[in-house]
């Protein structure tokens, strides 16, 4: 789903905030390694009442999340890399 998709706009109309946009992060694909030129397809949305508590977002590409069958310990549970959002309350 890209930011031009009707579902994305529906989330925005519901009052949800795109956490990547809020932090000023560039459009980033969070799928398999090397597939970063397509734009965003994974998102973190949150409500306006907690958006100012958002400190950072990290795309996890280490350890078990490397999605590489040649890497020991990689579980590759999905073709998308995990996305970690840190909120401080």
Secondary structure as GFF3:
##gff-version 3
##sequence-region A 1 89
A	DSSP	alpha_helix	6	13	.	.	.	ID=ss1
A	DSSP	beta_strand	16	18	.	.	.	ID=ss2
A	DSSP	alpha_helix	19	22	.	.	.	ID=ss3
A	DSSP	beta_strand	45	47	.	.	.	ID=ss4
A	DSSP	three_ten_helix	51	53	.	.	.	ID=ss5
A	DSSP	beta_strand	54	59	.	.	.	ID=ss6
A	DSSP	three_ten_helix	63	66	.	.	.	ID=ss7
A	DSSP	beta_strand	83	87	.	.	.	ID=ss8
###
